[in-house]
Amino acid sequence: MTDLRLILKSLMARAASTAVTCLLIAIAVALLLSMLSLREAGRRSFTRGVGNAHLVVSGDSSPLVAVLNGLFYANPPRAALPESKVIEITTSFPWAWAIPTQLGDSFRGFPVIATTPQFLEDFEPAPGEPWVFSQGRNIERPFEVVLASGVAAATGLGIGDRLHLTHGIGVGGSPPPSAPVTEPSLVASVPGPEVEDLVEEDPADHGHGHDHGHVHADDGEHVHDEVIFEVVGVLAPSGTHHDRLVVTELQGAWFIHAIDRRELAGRAAPGSVEQLEEADRLITGILLRTPVRAGRNSAAALQGAFDRLRRDPSITVASPSTQVDRLFGIVASLDAVFIALGAGILLSGVISVMLVLWNSMELRRRQIAVLRVLGCPQRRILGLVLTESAIIGMIGAIAGGLLAVGGASLAAGLLAMRTGVVVSPTVDPKAAVLIAAGTVALAALAGVAPAIKAYRTPVADNLRPLD
């Protein structure tokens, strides 16, 4: 009988304890590999997700909050900037582009960004990868929206569909039933060419399968049901968190918030976007990019522009790339905790290998004595136990690698669903080999004490007839 067959028979004889020990090691290896892969994938995703914006300006409390809210849509910014401040900033430097944005609304849990058509023309969701339309066109007038690919896929909406926006985060999850239009909304009675064009049916839309008698809306308490928005475009996937966006024109967003503001003040609602006042024209952020040479992503003038804006105490200016590095510096200690946890579980698994083998030596003394009588030398007994221990570690390492691949993909899916941050975790082959080799070495080391015990097993004492 070969040594490998002897080892396998020994493992199968203790199948339950062997499986539990391998599972402990597999969980530890999977946790270590998953943490390493998710950390690197997260860094790549965040770095890529800032797009080609050099600076973010807002009224948020800190530069990190400004980037998380303005570019990653973590929360609606609470402080707004007047249009006069936007004009002052955009004219203070020869920017390559300056794009105002307003956040604070949503549709079925997806963030709505109110901006200018330039956002879909010049801002790139990932560096060197501009927006691409899979259907339709860019926003051109108030009350038009463009859906990013993730929103279109989750809601099933397309060109010609109509919807209400919701103030705040809104209600996510499965789409609620479309709300039938039972009463004419404010838009239908508001004069102005934009509104008339919105509520008129385009004959070209007939036959596309869209029900123009329904308006899609959330179940939230504060739905902007005074105004109907129409989908005019759908974006192709960008592979970033920006695929969760609903993009609308800035004046349309100003209009619906002006209705709320004047209602609270006991004033009449505006009749059209031409009746917006200066107090209605608020933005929550500005995306800025300095001119650069072809093939480069930054310019020497960037630091000067940053220092000039930072002198203004009424705004917060942030460099997205710098703040992403700062964010991962903050969470580095948390990564260390999880890695230490994985190492602790791995150590406990290795200790369990030692205990299982040590206890098994008591039950296998007669078997070892018989092998010795049949001519098996002590060094071979020692090698059999060490090899058995190493095989347990190898089985746990392989299972842990498989768990890491599935676990990292599951975690990435949950992260994308809950936060919109898209990560593509991949297990680093070098790290996987190093962790697997270390696991096997530790498991073999754990078998040293049981192997020595087997080595010293007396033959005569264990060949006596059983009582």
N, C-alpha and C positions, 0 to 999 in steps of 0.2 A: 504494500500500500504506500503510495507517495505521500510526501509531507503535506502537500496542498490538500489532498483528500482527507488526511487526518485532521487538518485545521478546520476544513469545512464541516466535517462531521461534528467536531467539537462545538463549532458555532451553532449548528442546527440543533444540537442537543440542549442548548440554552437559548432557544430562539427568542423568547420573550425578553429576557434581560439584554440580549444582544441588540434587539430592535430598539429598545428604550435607550440604550447607550448610544447607538448610532443616531437616533433622533435628536438627542441632546447636542451631539456634535454638529449635526446638520443644521440645527437652528442657530447655533453660534456662528458657524461659517456663513450661513445665509444672511444673518444680521450684519456681519462685518462686510461682506461683499455688497449688500444692498446699500449700506450707508455710504461706502466709498463711491459706488456708481451713481447714486442719487445726488450726492454732494457735487460731483463733477458735472453731472447732467444739469443740475439746477444752476450752477454757476454759468455754464454755457448758455442755458435758456435765458437767464436774466440779462447776461451781457448782450446776447443777440436781440433780446426783446426791446432794448432801448432804441433800436432803429438807428436812424442817422441824425437824430437830434443832438446838438452839442450842449445846449442849456435848456433848463426848464425854469420858468418864472411863475410864481404863484404867491398867494397870501397865506400859505400854510405856515405852521409853527416852526418847522425845521426843514433843511434841505432833503433829508431822507424821506420825510413824510411827503414833501412836494413831489419827489420822484415816484414813490409808491402810489400816490393818488393820481398824479398827472399822467404817468406812463403805464402803470400797471393796474390802475382803476381799483385800488384796494378799498377806498371809501370816497364818498362824495366830499370834495373840499368844502370847508365851512366858511372860509373867507373869500370874498370876491373882490375883483379889481374893477374900477370904472373904465369906461372906454377911453377917457382922457389919459389915463395911465398907460393903457395899451399903445395909444398913439405916441406918447412920450418915449416909451421904450423902443418901439419899432423904428422910430425916426432918429434915435440917438446913435445909431451905428449902421454902417452899410451891410446889413445882414444878407446872406444868400436867400433866406426866407424867414419869415416870422408868421407863425400860425396861431391865432387865438383859439382857445377851446373853452367850452363850458360843460361841466359835468354835474350830475345831481339827479338826473332822470334815469329811468330804466324801462325795459320792456321784457316781461316774463323773466325777471332776474338778470337779464343781460344789460350791461351799462350802455347808456346812450351818450355819445359825444356830439355836442353841437359845435360846429366849426365852419370853416369856409371850404369851397371846393379844392383849395390848395392842399388840404390835408391828404386827400386821395391822389393828388398829382405829384407833390414834392416829398411828403413824409414817407419814408420807407419803413415798413414794420420790422424788417431785418436789414442790416446794412447790405447794400447792393442788390436788394430784392424789392422792387417797387410793387405797389398794389396792381393787381390784374383783375379786370372784370370778367366774370364768367357769363354774366347776363346784364343787359341794360346799360346804364350810363351813370355818370357822376351826378351829385346833387347840383341843381342850378337855381332853384327857387325855394322860398319858404314852404314848409309842410311836405317836403320830400325827404325820403330816407333811403339809405343804402344799407343792406344787410351784409355783414361779414359771413363767411362760409359756415362757421359754427352756429350762428343764429338761424340761418336759413335751414340748416340740416335739423336742428332741434325743434323748430317751430313748424317746418313745412311750408313756410311762406315764400312767395316769389313775386315777380314783377306784376304790378297791378293790385296787389293786396293792400288793404287799408287797415290802419291800426291807431290806437290811442297810446300815448306814452303815460308812464306812471311817475309821480314825484317820489324821489328817494330810491331805495334799493328795489322795492317792488316785490313781487311774488314769483319765485322760480318754480322749477319742477315741471310736471307734465302740463301741456297747454290746456287751459280751460276752454270750454266751448265758446265759439265766436258769439259776440253780442250782436243781436239784431238791432238795426237802427230803427227805433220806434218813434223817435222824435227828432226833428231837425236840430242838428248841433249848432253852436254859435257860428261855426264857420260858414254854414249855409246861408246865414243872414248877414254876414259881415261883408260890406262892400269892398271892392278892390279886385284888380285883375288876378292876383295870386289865388284868392279864394274861389273865384268863379271858375278858374281853370282847374282847380283841385276837384270840385264836386261834379264837374261835367264828365260824362263818360266818353272815353275815346273809343270810337267804333273799332279801331284796330285791336282793342283789348278783348273783344268778343271772341269766344271760341278757345280762349286760353285756359279754361277750367277754373277761373277765379270768380267767386261770388261777390259781386260789388254791392250786394244788399246787406252785407255783414261787415262789422268792424271788429277786429281782433283786439282784445284788451286783457289786462290782468284782473285778478280778483282783489287787488289792493284797495285800501280805503281812499287814497288820493290819486285817482286816475284823471288825467287831463282830458276829460271827455268833451270839452268844448271845441276841440280842434281835431280834425282827422288828418293823419299823415298817410302818404301813399308811397309804396315801395317802387323805386325807379331803377334799382340796380342791385346785383348780388355779386359779391367779391369771391375770387378764387381763394383756396386755402393758402395761408402764408406759413403755417407751421409754428405760429407764435400765439401768445395770449391775445393778440389783437383780433384774432378770429372770433372773439366773443362780442364784438362791437356792433352797435347800431349807430350809424352816422347820419346826422341830420344837419340842416342848414341853420346857421346861428340865429338869423332873424326869426325863424319859426320858434325856436326855443325861447328867445326873448319875449315873443308874443304871448305864449302860454303862461309864462311866469308873470308877465305884466297883468294878465287877467287876474291871477291869484292876488298879486300885490294890491291892485286897486280895489278888489273885492273886500279885502281886509280893511282897507282905508275908507270903505263906504263910497267909493267913486265908481263911475261908469267904466265898463271895460273898453279897451281900445277897439276901434272899428277895423283897423288894418295895421300892417307893419309900419306904414308911413306915420302912424300916430304914436309910435313909441317915443318915450321921453328919455333923457339922459340917464335917469335913475333906473330905467329898464335895461339899458345896454351894459350889462355886467358880464365879465368873463371870470373863469376860475383859474386859468393858466395860459401861458404862452410857450410854444415850442420854438426854439431859435436855432439857427445854424449859420455859422460864419462861412464866408467864401473860402474855398480850398482849391488847391491845384488838382488837376486831373490825376487820378490814381491815388490820392491821399485822402485821409479821413479827418484830418485836423490841420489847423493853421496856427502860426505864431501869434496872430491877433486874438486868438480865443482867450488867452489869459488876461489880456488887457480889457477885453469886453466884459469878462467875468468880474474883474476887480472893479470896473466902473459901475456895474449894476449892483454889486454887493454894498456899495456905499449908501444906497437908498434904503433907509430903515423901514419903509412901508411895504417892501416886497421881500420875498425869499427867492434867492437864485441858487440853482444846484446844477452840478455836472453829473449827468446820469451815470456815466461809467465810474466816477469816483464814489458815488453813493452806493452802487452795486457792490463795489469792493468793500466799502464800509459795512454793508449789510452782512456780507459773508464773513467779515471779521467778527461781527457780533455773534453770529450763530456758530462760529468755529468752536467755541467752548461747549455748545450743545452737541455738536458732532462728536467731540471728545468724550462726552458722557456716554453717548450711545456706543461708540467704539469700545470704551472701557466696559460697558455692559456686555457687549458681545464677547470681549476677551474673558470676562468673568464667567459667562455661560460656557465658553470653550474650556476654561480651566476646570469647571465643575464636571463637564463631560469627560475630560481626561482622567480626573480623579475617579469618576464612576467606572471607567475602563479598568483602572488599577484594582478597585474594590471587587468588581465582578470577577476578574481573573484570580485575584487573591482567594476569594471564597471558593472559586471553582477548583483551586488546587487541593483543597481539603477533600473534595468529592472525587478527585481524579488521581489520588495517590496510588491506588491499586493499578490503574491504567498505566501510570508512569512506571511503576515497578515492573509490570509485565513487559513494557517496551524495553526497559533496561535488560531484562532477562533474555529478550530476543536479540540482543546485541546492539541496541540503540545507545550510543555514547551520551554522556552527560551534556556535552556541548551541543549535541543535536536537540536534546530536550530543551535546553536554554533557547536555541534558535526557533524552535516550534512555538514557544510561548511568546517570544518577542515578535515573531511574524504574525501570529494571531492578533496581537494587540495592534500592530501596524495596519492589518487588514481592516479592523474595526474603524480605525481612524480614516483609512482611505474610503471606505463605504460612506462614512459620515460626511467626508469632504465632498465626494461626488454628489451625494443627495443635497448637501447644502448649496452647491453650485446651481443645481436645477431649481431649488427653492428660491435662490436669489434672483434668477432670471424671471420667474413667475411673480415673485413678490415685488420686485422693482417695477415691473410692468403694471401690476395692480395698483401700487402706490402712485405711480405716475398718472394712471387713469383717474383715480380718486382726486388727486391734486388738480388735474385739469378740470374735472367736473365741479369741484368746490371753489377753486380760486381762479381758474382760467389760465394758470401758468402751465405752459406746455413744456414738458421735459421728455427727453428720449434717453432713458438710462441704458447704458451698455456696460457689461461686465468687462473690466480691463483684463485681458488675458494674462498680463504680467502679474497683476495683483492676485488674480485667481490662482495662478501656479504657485506663487509665494505662500499664500494662505494655505493652500492644499498641502504643500510640502511641509510647512510648519506644523499643520495639524497631524500629519502622519508621523512626523518626528516626535511630537509631544506624546502621541498615543504610544509609539514604540518605547519612549522613555517611561511612560506609565507602566509598561509591562516588565520593567527591569526587576522590581521587587517580587512580583509573582514568579518571574522566570528563575530568579535566584532560589526561591522557595522550592520550585520544581527541581532545580538542579541538585538541591541538597536532600531531596526525598530519599530516605533509606529504603533499600530494596527488600531486605529480609523482613523488616517489621511489617511491610505492607503486602507480603505474599502469604501471610498466615490465613488459614481458612476463616471465612466469615462466621460469626456466632449465630 
